[in-house]
Amino acid sequence: QFHPMIRFIAASLLDAGGEQYPVVAMRLEHRHLEAVQPGRYFFALRKWVFEGVKSEELLVPAAVTLESGVALSDDAAESLVNAARVFATDWLEASGAEENSGLAEQLDLLEDSLEQRFKAAVQRKQDENSDRAMFQLHGLDQHLRIRLQTLESTLQRHVEFKRPGLVKATQGRIDKLKARMEMRREQILRQQRITPSNHFVCCGLIEVAGD
């Protein structure tokens, strides 16, 4: 998902606006992907982004076997698309290799599958994000408590030894620490709810050629 071309395509789609469906056709030797049987496959690829305490970007494919209409497992679809990205060549004969009348329906089915997976992923990522936010808030409170204990102990010594300059300086450090930690707390609280987005990247045909 960090391949420069994939990132360029995704960014171009966002800049263009609207839903677009760039189509690719690739040919892949079976020796590069033994987990998937030789045959012809149709795939759709989407980019999911989750902005929260931690930002995540995922490229998520779905694929179906053209001959039988059977959907590949999530792992198999990911392996197919990743192998094609690395090893595939242009499949120039694809325009005449298959009747295109059924591809729109296949795309709709793949898109429905990806949409259902995205909804489940949003809930899962929200739960993970909430746990991550609580963990960070807990760590922030611990850090603040330890630092305050040290600074307040130092402040008390300066008061006892009648050091007004150092008392003022130490109190300033305490105030700045509290303000900084409060800003960080507010930032984490704002990020407790993730902001998800779901963008189409491309779809296409992949022929896995037998050895």
matplotlib code that plots the C-alpha trace (Angstrom):
import matplotlib.pyplot as plt

x = [0.0, 3.0, 4.0, 4.5, 2.2, -0.6, -0.3, -0.3, -3.4, -5.2, -4.2, -5.3, -8.7, -9.2, -8.2, -10.5, -13.5, -16.5, -16.5, -14.3, -13.4, -10.0, -9.6, -6.4, -5.6, -2.6, -1.1, 0.7, 2.7, 1.4, 4.9, 4.6, 1.4, 1.0, -1.7, -4.2, -5.1, -4.5, -7.4, -9.0, -9.9, -11.8, -10.8, -11.7, -9.3, -10.2, -8.2, -9.5, -8.2, -8.8, -7.8, -7.7, -5.2, -3.3, -3.7, -4.0, -4.2, -5.1, -5.5, -8.2, -9.0, -11.8, -11.7, -13.8, -13.0, -14.5, -15.0, -17.1, -18.1, -16.7, -15.3, -11.7, -11.1, -9.8, -6.3, -6.3, -7.5, -4.8, -2.2, -3.4, -3.4, 0.0, 1.6, 0.1, 1.5, 5.0, 5.2, 2.4, 2.8, 0.2, -2.4, -2.9, -5.3, -7.8, -10.1, -11.0, -10.5, -13.8, -17.2, -17.5, -21.3, -21.0, -18.2, -20.4, -22.4, -19.3, -18.0, -21.3, -21.0, -17.3, -18.2, -21.0, -18.6, -16.0, -18.7, -19.8, -16.2, -15.5, -18.5, -17.1, -13.6, -14.9, -16.4, -13.3, -11.0, -13.2, -12.9, -9.1, -8.9, -10.9, -8.7, -5.6, -7.0, -7.7, -4.2, -2.7, -4.8, -3.8, -0.1, -0.6, -2.1, 0.7, 3.4, 1.7, 1.3, 5.0, 6.3, 4.0, 5.2, 8.8, 8.1, 5.8, 8.5, 11.0, 8.6, 8.1, 11.8, 12.2, 9.4, 10.9, 14.3, 12.7, 13.8, 11.1, 12.8, 13.1, 9.5, 8.2, 10.3, 9.2, 5.6, 5.9, 7.2, 4.3, 1.8, 3.4, 3.4, -0.3, -1.1, 0.9, -0.6, -4.1, -3.6, -2.4, -5.4, -7.8, -6.0, -6.4, -10.1, -10.7, -9.2, -11.3, -13.7, -12.1, -12.7, -13.0, -12.9, -13.3, -12.0, -12.1, -8.6, -9.1, -10.6, -9.6, -8.7, -5.9, -5.0, -2.9, -1.2, -0.3, 3.3]
y = [0.0, 2.3, 1.7, 5.2, 4.4, 3.2, 6.3, 8.5, 6.8, 7.2, 10.9, 11.6, 10.1, 12.3, 15.4, 14.6, 14.2, 11.9, 8.1, 6.9, 3.4, 3.1, -0.4, -2.4, -5.7, -7.8, -11.2, -13.1, -16.3, -19.0, -19.5, -16.1, -17.1, -20.8, -20.2, -19.2, -21.5, -20.6, -18.8, -15.4, -13.1, -9.8, -7.6, -4.3, -2.3, 0.3, 2.5, 2.8, 5.6, 5.8, 9.0, 8.9, 8.6, 6.6, 7.2, 4.1, 3.6, 0.3, -1.0, -3.6, -5.8, -8.2, -10.7, -13.3, -16.1, -15.3, -18.9, -19.9, -16.6, -17.8, -15.1, -15.5, -15.4, -12.1, -13.5, -15.0, -11.7, -9.8, -12.2, -12.1, -8.3, -7.9, -10.5, -8.8, -5.4, -6.8, -9.4, -8.9, -7.6, -5.8, -8.2, -6.6, -9.3, -8.8, -6.6, -9.5, -12.3, -11.9, -10.6, -7.4, -7.5, -9.3, -7.3, -4.4, -6.8, -8.4, -5.0, -4.3, -7.5, -6.8, -3.3, -4.6, -7.0, -4.3, -2.0, -4.6, -5.2, -1.5, -1.1, -3.9, -2.4, 1.0, -0.5, -2.6, 0.4, 2.5, 0.0, -0.2, 3.6, 4.0, 1.5, 3.3, 6.7, 5.4, 3.9, 7.2, 9.2, 6.8, 7.2, 11.0, 11.1, 8.9, 11.1, 14.3, 12.9, 11.8, 15.2, 17.1, 15.2, 16.1, 19.8, 20.3, 18.7, 21.1, 24.0, 23.2, 23.2, 26.6, 27.9, 26.5, 28.0, 31.3, 31.5, 33.6, 33.7, 29.9, 29.6, 31.7, 29.9, 26.4, 27.5, 28.7, 25.2, 23.6, 25.8, 25.2, 21.5, 21.5, 23.6, 21.4, 18.2, 19.6, 20.5, 17.0, 15.6, 17.7, 16.5, 12.8, 13.4, 15.0, 11.9, 9.4, 9.2, 8.0, 9.7, 7.0, 7.4, 4.9, 5.6, 3.5, 2.9, 0.7, -2.6, -5.0, -8.4, -10.6, -13.7, -16.2, -18.3, -21.9, -23.0]
z = [0.0, 0.2, -3.4, -5.1, -8.0, -5.8, -3.6, -6.8, -8.2, -4.8, -4.5, -8.1, -7.4, -4.4, -6.3, -9.1, -6.8, -7.4, -7.8, -10.7, -11.8, -13.4, -14.9, -15.3, -16.9, -15.8, -16.4, -13.6, -13.8, -11.4, -10.0, -8.3, -6.5, -5.8, -3.2, -6.0, -8.8, -12.5, -14.0, -14.6, -11.7, -11.4, -8.5, -6.8, -4.6, -2.1, 0.3, 3.9, 6.1, 9.8, 11.6, 15.3, 18.1, 15.6, 11.8, 9.6, 5.9, 4.3, 0.8, 0.8, -2.2, -3.0, -5.9, -7.7, -10.1, -13.5, -14.5, -11.5, -9.9, -6.6, -4.3, -3.1, 0.6, 2.0, 2.4, -1.1, -2.7, -0.9, -2.0, -5.6, -5.8, -4.0, -6.3, -9.4, -8.2, -7.9, -10.7, -13.2, -16.7, -18.9, -20.2, -23.6, -24.9, -22.1, -24.1, -26.3, -23.8, -21.9, -22.6, -20.5, -20.0, -16.6, -15.2, -14.0, -12.0, -10.6, -9.6, -7.8, -5.8, -4.9, -3.9, -1.6, 0.0, 0.6, 2.0, 4.5, 5.5, 5.8, 8.2, 10.4, 10.2, 11.3, 14.5, 15.2, 14.6, 16.9, 19.7, 19.2, 19.1, 22.3, 24.1, 22.8, 23.9, 27.4, 27.6, 26.6, 29.1, 31.9, 31.0, 30.8, 34.3, 35.7, 34.1, 35.5, 39.0, 39.2, 37.8, 40.1, 43.1, 42.3, 41.5, 44.5, 46.8, 45.3, 45.7, 49.4, 50.1, 48.5, 50.6, 53.8, 53.0, 52.1, 48.4, 46.8, 43.4, 43.2, 44.6, 41.7, 39.1, 40.4, 40.5, 36.9, 35.9, 37.7, 35.9, 32.5, 33.1, 34.0, 30.9, 28.6, 29.9, 29.7, 26.0, 25.4, 27.2, 25.1, 21.9, 22.9, 23.8, 20.4, 18.8, 20.7, 17.8, 14.6, 11.3, 8.6, 4.9, 2.1, -1.5, -4.6, -6.1, -9.1, -10.4, -13.1, -14.5, -13.5, -15.5, -13.4, -16.1, -15.4, -15.6]

ax = plt.figure().add_subplot(projection="3d")
ax.plot(x, y, z, "-o")
ax.set_aspect("equal")
plt.show()
